[in-house]
Every structure is written in C-alpha cells, then in structure tokens.
C-alpha cells in the first residue's frame, strides 16, 4: 500500500529516534514524514529555477550557487508514491543534510552501507516542485 507524502512547508527536523519530521509553525508539534529505517535512497539534485535555462545549466561556466539553481535532496522512502524532496539554500547545506540522513540511516539500520548517491550532482530539468 503506497502513500503520498507532501508537499510540506515548514522547518525540517532530523532526529535519529524520531525520523524525518517537520513543524508547520513555530512551537508546533513535530509531524513524522519518514522513519530512517524506511529510507531506501538519498540523492542530491540540482533543479533550475524558472529563470535558469537548460543551456545555462549545462554551461561549463555555470555555478549552481550563482545562477538560480535550487539544491534539492531527494529521499526515496519505502511505501511512498513519490520521493520526499527537501529544498536547501545551498549545495553545501544539501550535502551536509544528505550526509546526516545517510549516517542516521546507517545507525538505525546497523549497517555501513551508504544510501547516498555521491556520484556528483544530478541535474533535474523537469519541475519537481
């Protein structure tokens, strides 16, 4: 039985014994989105904004931090219809969060096997928001 998760707008919370959660408003309760034991894959993606063209994104001089790209973490969760997407302010922030999620997944699952695709940044041209 697959379920839809999202979209959510609020503050993300990553806690090993709670999971991936968010709060919609300040001082509100955490709402569980996914348990770390159900995460099957973590990827870091670049998604162009409406002001970025495909040609700009493929340019060797393109730097995602400057040309309006969004850094996105895509998390595949067992039983979910669609992956969970976390939009970040920078590539560095996305990599730090992806690494933290991957480490929590390994901790919870008792394995050294990484779920994070570290082959580099994947470029997503279809709008995922």
C-alpha positions in Angstrom: 0.0 0.0 0.0 1.8 3.1 -1.2 1.1 6.5 0.2 1.7 10.1 -0.8 3.9 12.3 1.3 3.9 16.1 1.0 4.1 18.8 -0.1 5.1 20.3 3.2 6.2 23.8 4.1 7.9 24.4 7.4 11.0 23.5 9.3 12.6 20.1 8.8 13.8 18.1 11.8 16.2 15.1 11.6 16.3 13.1 14.8 17.6 9.5 15.0 14.9 8.1 17.3 12.1 10.3 15.7 12.9 10.2 12.0 12.4 12.9 9.3 9.8 15.3 10.6 8.7 18.9 10.2 6.9 21.6 12.0 4.5 23.8 10.1 4.6 26.7 12.6 6.9 27.8 15.4 6.4 25.9 18.6 4.1 23.3 16.9 4.5 19.6 17.3 6.7 17.5 15.1 4.9 15.7 12.3 6.6 12.5 11.2 7.2 12.2 7.4 9.5 9.2 7.2 11.4 6.9 9.5 15.1 6.4 8.8 14.6 2.6 8.7 12.3 3.1 5.6 14.7 5.3 3.6 16.0 3.3 0.6 18.0 6.0 -1.3 19.3 9.6 -0.8 20.3 11.7 -3.8 21.5 15.3 -4.2 20.0 17.1 -7.2 20.1 20.5 -8.9 16.8 21.9 -10.1 16.8 25.0 -12.2 14.6 27.9 -11.2 12.2 29.5 -13.7 14.9 32.0 -14.6 17.5 29.3 -15.5 17.5 27.8 -18.9 18.8 24.3 -19.8 21.6 25.8 -21.8 22.7 27.9 -18.8 22.7 24.9 -16.6 24.8 22.8 -18.9 27.4 25.6 -19.5 30.9 24.8 -18.2 30.9 28.2 -16.6 27.7 27.6 -14.7 27.9 27.6 -10.9 24.7 26.4 -9.3 25.1 28.7 -6.3 25.0 31.8 -8.5 22.7 31.1 -11.5 19.4 30.5 -9.6 19.6 26.7 -9.2 18.0 25.0 -6.2 19.9 22.4 -4.3 17.5 19.5 -3.6 17.8 16.3 -1.5 15.6 13.5 -2.9 14.8 10.8 -0.4 13.2 7.5 -1.6 11.0 6.1 1.2 9.6 2.5 1.2 5.8 2.6 0.7 5.7 6.2 -0.6 4.3 7.0 -4.1 6.8 9.8 -4.6 10.2 10.7 -3.2 10.5 13.2 -0.4 12.2 16.4 -1.6 14.0 18.8 0.7 15.0 22.1 -0.9 18.1 23.7 0.5 19.6 27.2 0.4 23.0 26.0 -0.9 24.8 23.0 -2.2 26.9 22.8 1.0 23.8 22.7 3.1 22.2 20.0 0.9 25.4 17.9 1.1 25.5 18.3 4.9 21.9 17.3 5.3 22.2 14.3 2.9 25.3 13.1 4.8 23.4 13.4 8.1 20.4 11.5 6.8 22.7 8.8 5.4 24.5 8.5 8.7 21.3 8.2 10.7 20.0 5.6 8.2 23.2 3.5 8.7 23.0 4.0 12.5 19.3 2.9 12.7 19.8 0.0 10.3 23.1 -1.1 11.9 25.0 -1.1 8.6 28.0 0.6 7.0 26.3 0.6 3.6 25.6 4.1 2.3 22.3 5.0 0.8 23.5 8.4 -0.5 24.3 8.7 -4.2 27.6 10.6 -4.1 28.4 10.3 -7.8 28.1 14.0 -8.1 25.2 16.3 -8.6 22.4 15.1 -10.8 20.6 17.7 -12.9 16.8 17.7 -13.0 15.1 19.6 -15.8 11.6 18.6 -15.2 10.0 20.7 -12.5 9.7 18.7 -9.3 8.0 21.3 -7.1 
